[in-house]
Amino acid sequence: MSSGVMVDPDVQTSFQKLSEGRKEYRYIIFKIEDNKVIVESAVTQDQLELTGDDYDDSSKAAFEKFAADIKSRTNGLTDCRYAVFDFKFTCSRVGAGTSKMDKIIFLQICPDGASIKKKMVYASSAAAIKASLGTGKILQFQVSDEPEMNHKEFLNKLGENRQHHIVAIFVTVFCFSSLCVQFECSSAFHLQCFRCLSFCPQISFHVACDDDSDDASGVKVDPSCKNAYDLLHNKHQHSYIIFKIDKNDTAIVVEKVGDKNAPYSEFVEEMKKLVEDGKECRYAAVDVEVTVQRQGAEGASTLNKVIFVQYCPDNAPVRRRMLYASSVRALKASLGLESLFQVQASEMSDLDEKVVKSDLMSNQRI
């Protein structure tokens, strides 16, 4: 898993009780605690104490209680969470009249009040929980504030979806001035998504098709990245590689490679130059030399460990941070970086050599 966060088995078990059979739960809220995604709350239909029929109000009453629970558990949307909600609604379909439908939506809430590191942990751990839940195709929404998480907005989007499989809505909440919406869906669905969202001038979005994109952002990984990484990891011909998303926002490319014996300090200095005083994001792979004392061995020994760096500073534009966060999985998958020690940095001090080596030494992979 990209962040090293594990998923508790109860997560999948609880989700099955929401999505299969008699559907015991109406919604579930998850959180990351002690480096693990766990079930924080699983609420049944009876616990909602609703008197009306869900299809009559298209789950409005249930959704409002769900949203209020999320707000309470995140201390007024100042903390991060994942959640799933069983959305029951009626939908008018051409030639078929009005139909009753059920869709399961998946939300990732990462408000502005949460620290950037916490938001990055939730973003980089989302793939793990989604794989555990088996949510399949997902629609991804980046929401800037509480009003954009309202019942009507979700109902409009779900009503536009004419496909009959379970749809998960992946929501990342950032309390910023603009909104970037990302979709991962079939080509036939793109125009429906566009019609659904085009009424809002504050929304910009990237649409990625299954047949031509490497990740939800649509950003591809240039072959030069794999070639350079193989020279670093397997042949130790580079000391570091810095990657960037090109100016067209279409591909991850190699920007800088360090000579074989270049010190770690050179990597940091190059990063400072390339990120323009903390206004740009970057990825990097760095070959770090550490000194270890192995049990039963005389004296200390040195070994080299390759680490992966994701640098997304607070001062970088919101859309750049979102683009880098949503494209990182493609780079890791292409280069085989999932098992590496991960450094999530929001400022240059996070890349301090002593700090990184100390964290690396304390990691159990050493």
Buried (B, 14 or more C-beta within 10 A) or exposed (E): BBBBBBBBEBBBEBBBBBBEEEBBBBBBBBBBEEEEBBBBBBBEBEEBEBEEEBBEBBBBBBBEBBBEBBBEBBEEBEBBBBBBBBBBBBBEEEEEEEEEBBBBBBBBBBBBBBEBEBBBBBBBBBBBBBEBBEBEBBBBBBBBBBEBBBBEBBBEBBBBBEEEEBBBBBBBBBBBEBBBBBBBBEEEBBEBBEEBBEEEEEBBBBBBBEEEBBBBBBBBBBEBBBEBBBBBBEEEBBBBBBBBBEEEBBBBBBBBBBEEEBBBEBBBEBBEEBBEEBEBBBBBBBBBEBEEEEEEEEEEEEEEBBBBBBBBBEEBEBBBBBBBBBBBBBBBBBBEBBEBBBBBBBEBEBBBEEEBBEBBEEEEEE
